[in-house]
Amino acid sequence: MQSESALRLVWIYPDLLSTYGDQGNVLVLEQRARRRGIDVEIVHVRSADPVPESGDIYLIGGGEDRPQILGAERLRRDGGLQRAIARGAALLAVCAGYQIMGSSFGGDEGQPVAGIGLLDISSVRGQARAVGELVAEVDATLNVPTLTGFENHMGVTQLGPDVRPLSRTLVGIGNGDGTEGCHSGRIVGTYLHGPALARNPGLADLLLGWATGPLAPLDDGWFDRLREERLAAVLPR
């Protein structure tokens, strides 16, 4: 039975879009909420199921071309995620999931495939795969430390005027124009795997804060060690 006061995390299409440990993003949000005494309910929405509109934070991960196309088709037809975002829910969309949130993306043969239009972006297939560590400085308005993660994608993403870059790349490719990801309202799109929220607890707390309000600080010793290790491995000394 759902608690009326529980924070509801909705993991969209784990059967289609969950590569490179992206489900870890759900677990990080759950753990950081529970450490603050916040009750949490996790809802896994498989691709044959409707997307509930009553979630607080929605998450969608990466995947291969055919699952991405199928995921986009089902999200367009379902409409539940779009209605939840219109209601004020937060969303983290990673890699293939990030591209789906735009107006279009490149399919398995490079053909344009319609997205669901939650972000003012469009993506195409690039000439070379972007793969490796990624480090990026976050838009100062978000008050989140430098991002670290892993990217593996063929996408080149163009941002429209209704979104802002999530960050500027120091190492890696990201969107392909010196930026990485984007944000608009309570939506964050990114190419970062890792999973992204395990390597960037500040980004996790940004999403949690949007859903719950001001957060008590946590002792992030383990997260800090992971971040320092990955940053030291790729940034010039």
C-alpha positions as CSV (number, residue, x, y, z in Angstrom):
1,M,0.0,0.0,0.0
2,Q,1.4,3.4,-0.9
3,S,2.1,5.9,1.9
4,E,0.6,9.3,1.1
5,S,3.8,11.0,2.5
6,A,6.3,8.7,0.7
7,L,8.6,10.0,-1.9
8,R,7.7,8.2,-5.1
9,L,10.6,7.3,-7.4
10,V,9.4,6.0,-10.8
11,W,11.9,3.9,-12.9
12,I,10.7,3.9,-16.5
13,Y,11.1,0.9,-18.7
14,P,13.9,-1.1,-16.9
15,D,13.3,-3.9,-19.4
16,L,14.3,-1.6,-22.3
17,L,16.5,1.2,-21.1
18,S,18.9,0.3,-18.3
19,T,22.5,0.1,-19.5
20,Y,25.8,0.8,-17.7
21,G,24.2,0.5,-14.2
22,D,21.7,3.3,-14.7
23,Q,19.3,1.7,-12.3
24,G,21.9,2.7,-9.7
25,N,20.5,6.2,-10.0
26,V,17.2,5.0,-8.4
27,L,19.1,3.3,-5.6
28,V,21.2,6.4,-4.8
29,L,18.1,8.6,-4.6
30,E,16.4,6.0,-2.3
31,Q,19.5,5.7,0.0
32,R,20.0,9.5,0.2
33,A,16.3,10.1,1.0
34,R,16.2,7.3,3.6
35,R,19.3,8.6,5.3
36,R,17.4,11.8,5.9
37,G,14.4,10.1,7.3
38,I,12.3,10.4,4.2
39,D,10.0,7.4,3.3
40,V,10.5,6.1,-0.2
41,E,8.4,4.1,-2.6
42,I,10.0,2.7,-5.8
43,V,7.8,2.0,-8.8
44,H,9.3,-0.1,-11.7
45,V,7.3,0.6,-14.9
46,R,7.9,-2.0,-17.5
47,S,7.3,-1.2,-21.1
48,A,3.9,-2.9,-21.3
49,D,2.6,-0.9,-18.3
50,P,1.2,2.6,-18.1
51,V,3.4,5.3,-16.6
52,P,1.8,6.5,-13.4
53,E,1.2,10.2,-13.1
54,S,1.6,10.4,-9.3
55,G,5.4,10.1,-9.1
56,D,7.7,12.7,-7.6
57,I,10.9,11.9,-9.5
58,Y,11.0,9.9,-12.7
59,L,14.2,8.2,-14.1
60,I,15.0,6.7,-17.4
61,G,18.3,5.2,-18.6
62,G,20.3,4.3,-21.7
63,G,19.8,1.5,-24.2
64,E,20.4,0.3,-27.7
65,D,18.8,1.6,-30.8
66,R,15.8,-0.7,-31.1
67,P,14.8,-0.5,-27.4
68,Q,15.2,3.3,-27.6
69,I,12.8,3.5,-30.6
70,L,10.3,1.2,-28.9
71,G,10.6,3.2,-25.6
72,A,9.9,6.5,-27.5
73,E,6.9,5.0,-29.3
74,R,5.3,3.8,-26.0
75,L,6.0,7.0,-24.1
76,R,4.4,9.0,-26.9
77,R,1.4,6.8,-26.9
78,D,1.1,6.6,-23.1
79,G,1.4,10.3,-22.2
80,G,1.7,9.6,-18.4
81,L,5.2,11.0,-18.1
82,Q,4.3,14.1,-20.0
83,R,1.3,14.7,-17.7
84,A,3.5,14.1,-14.6
85,I,6.1,16.6,-15.7
86,A,3.3,19.2,-16.4
87,R,2.1,18.6,-12.9
88,G,5.6,19.5,-11.5
89,A,7.4,16.2,-11.1
90,A,11.2,16.0,-11.6
91,L,13.0,13.9,-14.2
92,L,16.5,12.5,-14.8
93,A,17.0,11.2,-18.3
94,V,20.2,9.5,-19.3
95,C,21.8,8.9,-22.7
96,A,19.1,7.2,-24.9
97,G,16.5,8.4,-22.4
98,Y,17.9,11.9,-22.7
99,Q,17.5,11.8,-26.5
100,I,13.9,10.5,-26.3
101,M,12.9,13.6,-24.3
102,G,13.7,15.8,-27.3
103,S,11.8,16.4,-30.6
104,S,13.7,13.7,-32.5
105,F,16.8,11.4,-32.4
106,G,18.6,9.2,-34.9
107,G,17.3,5.7,-35.3
108,D,19.2,2.4,-36.0
109,E,19.8,3.4,-39.6
110,G,20.3,7.1,-38.8
111,Q,16.7,7.9,-39.7
112,P,14.9,10.6,-37.6
113,V,12.6,9.2,-34.9
114,A,10.1,11.3,-33.1
115,G,10.8,12.0,-29.4
116,I,8.2,13.1,-26.8
117,G,9.0,16.8,-26.8
118,L,9.7,17.4,-23.1
119,L,13.0,19.1,-23.9
120,D,13.9,21.6,-26.6
121,I,16.6,19.4,-28.1
122,S,17.2,17.3,-31.2
123,S,19.8,14.5,-31.7
124,V,21.3,12.8,-34.7
125,R,23.9,10.0,-35.1
126,G,27.4,11.3,-35.2
127,Q,30.4,10.1,-37.3
128,A,32.3,8.6,-34.4
129,R,31.3,7.0,-31.0
130,A,31.9,9.1,-28.0
131,V,33.3,6.7,-25.4
132,G,35.3,7.2,-22.2
133,E,35.4,9.4,-19.1
134,L,33.6,12.7,-19.0
135,V,34.2,15.7,-16.7
136,A,32.1,18.9,-16.9
137,E,31.6,22.1,-15.0
138,V,27.9,22.6,-14.1
139,D,25.7,25.6,-14.9
140,A,26.3,27.8,-11.9
141,T,22.6,28.4,-11.4
142,L,22.3,24.8,-10.2
143,N,24.9,24.9,-7.5
144,V,26.2,21.4,-8.2
145,P,29.9,20.5,-8.2
146,T,31.9,19.3,-11.2
147,L,30.3,16.3,-12.9
148,T,32.2,13.1,-13.5
149,G,30.9,10.1,-15.4
150,F,31.3,7.7,-18.3
151,E,29.8,8.2,-21.8
152,N,29.2,5.7,-24.6
153,H,27.0,7.0,-27.4
154,M,26.8,8.0,-31.1
155,G,24.5,11.0,-30.5
156,V,25.2,14.6,-31.3
157,T,22.6,16.8,-29.5
158,Q,21.6,20.3,-30.4
159,L,20.1,22.5,-27.7
160,G,17.2,24.9,-28.5
161,P,16.5,28.2,-26.8
162,D,14.2,26.7,-24.2
163,V,16.9,24.7,-22.5
164,R,20.2,25.5,-20.9
165,P,23.3,23.3,-21.0
166,L,23.7,21.2,-17.9
167,S,27.5,21.7,-18.0
168,R,30.5,22.6,-20.1
169,T,32.9,19.7,-20.9
170,L,36.5,19.7,-19.6
171,V,37.1,16.1,-20.7
172,G,34.9,14.1,-23.1
173,I,32.3,14.8,-25.9
174,G,28.9,15.2,-24.3
175,N,26.5,16.9,-26.7
176,G,29.3,17.4,-29.2
177,D,29.5,21.2,-29.0
178,G,31.5,21.7,-25.8
179,T,28.4,21.2,-23.6
180,E,27.0,18.2,-21.8
181,G,23.4,17.5,-21.2
182,C,20.8,20.2,-20.6
183,H,18.2,21.3,-18.0
184,S,14.8,22.9,-18.1
185,G,12.4,23.4,-15.2
186,R,12.8,20.2,-13.2
187,I,14.2,18.1,-16.0
188,V,17.8,17.1,-16.3
189,G,19.1,15.3,-19.3
190,T,22.7,13.9,-19.5
191,Y,24.9,11.4,-21.3
192,L,26.6,10.5,-18.0
193,H,26.6,6.9,-16.9
194,G,28.6,5.7,-13.9
195,P,25.8,5.6,-12.6
196,A,25.6,9.4,-12.7
197,L,24.1,9.9,-9.2
198,A,26.6,7.6,-7.5
199,R,29.5,9.7,-8.9
200,N,27.7,13.0,-8.4
201,P,25.7,13.2,-5.1
202,G,25.2,16.9,-5.6
203,L,23.1,16.1,-8.7
204,A,21.1,13.6,-6.7
205,D,20.4,16.1,-4.0
206,L,19.3,18.7,-6.7
207,L,16.6,16.2,-7.8
208,L,15.6,15.3,-4.2
209,G,15.4,19.0,-3.3
210,W,13.1,19.7,-6.2
211,A,10.8,17.0,-4.9
212,T,11.0,17.5,-1.1
213,G,12.3,21.0,-0.4
214,P,15.5,21.9,1.6
215,L,17.6,18.9,2.6
216,A,19.7,18.2,5.6
217,P,23.4,17.7,4.8
218,L,24.9,14.2,4.7
219,D,28.4,12.8,5.4
220,D,29.4,11.9,1.9
221,G,32.8,10.3,2.6
222,W,32.3,7.3,0.3
223,F,30.9,9.4,-2.5
224,D,33.7,12.0,-2.1
225,R,36.4,9.3,-2.3
226,L,34.9,7.9,-5.5
227,R,34.7,11.4,-7.0
228,E,38.2,12.3,-6.1
229,E,39.5,9.0,-7.6
230,R,37.7,9.4,-10.9
231,L,38.6,13.1,-11.2
232,A,42.3,12.5,-10.4
233,A,42.4,9.7,-13.0
234,V,41.3,12.0,-15.9
235,L,42.1,15.6,-15.1
236,P,45.6,17.0,-15.8
237,R,47.6,17.5,-12.6
